[in-house]
Amino acid sequence: MSQIGTRRIRRAGILGAVALAASALVVSASGASAATLVADNGFRPATDGFAFPNFGDKVAGIENGQFFVTDETAAGIGPTQMTRMFGRKVCTKTSGACRLTAAAKEWAEEVNKASAGGHCYGFAVMASAAKAGTGWTPARFGAPAIPALSIGGNRALQSQLAMGFAHQALDAVVDATGTGPPSAILAETRTALADGKQIVFAIFQRGFTGGHAITPYAVEDRGGNVFDVLVYDNNYPGVERRMTIDIGKEKWSYEASTNPAEESDLYEGDANTKTLQIIDALAGFGSKNAFPTRPSSNDAQRTGASRAGRQLLTWSGDQSDGRHGSLLVRDAAGNRAGCTHDGDRQSCVNGIPGAGVRNVLAAGETPWNDSHHPRYTLVANRTYHVTLSGRGLRGSAREELSMIGDGYHTGVEHVDLAPGERDSVTFAPRGRGVEFRNGRSADDRVRLELSIEHGAVHFDFHVTTAAFPARARIGARVDRRTRTLSIGSSARKPVRVLIGAERVRGSSARKVMPRWITVPPGGRVSVDYGALRGGGVTAVVDPSARVDGDERTIPLRVSRR
């Protein structure tokens, strides 16, 4: 990229708009006045784009001009795609079959959840890479050219597009993303296309909602400082579409859709919105990618983060329940980062030193996807308090929070957030623990997750509550030195929890049989996970636990199977 590509943005969206019915295709909102072609990289939607439309968690297609969604669940990324992006450093061993590390496994799962809104960025970069002859060839996936590829039942191609979708979260892609006034974006686009380069436009509606990725391939001068950028929109297979940029007024506009059941929505912006971004389409290919929890040499916030390492806070949930509430992150000094929603727009603030904010916008069929919350990059060796607010919710939402760091993952799942409710989660430094505080009036059921690495061995733990009272806390912590898992509760009554664990070394895994135990009122339970060993045995939680005051120690009894 040239000059604008070096002006790094603070927000890089995770983009994925689902397709509109093919019968509603339109060419342009700008009209068809005489124009002069001033830049062209040779890409064409009919010969270089996919013949099937963008899809979310279910594979989609077009038949007789009509968009349809199948019952086939789309394949996501797994060990194969992760090693292609990051190499063997995401595996638990350096050779043989790859079993992902705790952090890599969670990162892949979070990317797959985000792609449920759509794979538009994957479509854009994979079509561009095939045109450039970089990164992959359609012949490996069943056809000599992209338009001849079929998606139904083609699990390998589905995962390939999911890997392309994941590229946007890579540091190399964030660093190759530029923004600026529309005139600067246009100038960079003309230069890149004239040089035969492949680029992607990331477009957002105001408030950074409805994120979508399209592929520019030519520019026409319509006169009077007005230009049309011809684009391949993967929501509209084989169709030439146009974005209008008025460099005199510093405005741009594009007709698109994020909902197959509705008419196209207008995307537009000016010099201040920064809702039009330009990306080097090939930036994510190659073995140069560092795993996102490793410090980036080009990190704009690298003071502190480069010394302590980075961790990623992600937010997802069940999109069938409604839109997200609001999230606020606080560090120990009271500095804040987070976003609130006002209708279909969101307003974000970031006052935490060393923190970064990346928009996770996967526009889809529901308002939930349009208002998907950003991801946060945080310094690893600090405690963070996260408040979830149901203010403004139209219905209850089931939330999940995950903190992914170098060698660990902690999180909380099954958080039922009702309208007006406030729950909170505390993440201890470097994956040492996670605590949930229930703010609702009725009992809640949550699942705490912790995954940690001890050299070549890593342990996965999950603690699920049977029922948990309002205004009480439940937490889980690990002590790496003593290899002890502790579960504590502030509730005034006993709390039943289901404890499960897994020990992974290389390609082998040993699971703990999940067992229900009782945490005494205001007390805690300690589990010696150091007793988990391999050698063809299964460790189970001993049901005969001794009680010592308010602390109950449960040794792991090893029994042969």
Summary of the structure (lengths in Angstrom):
residues: 561
radius of gyration: 24.6
end to end distance: 59.4
largest distance: 85.8
contacts: 2058
relative contact order: 0.12
helix: 19%
strand: 41%
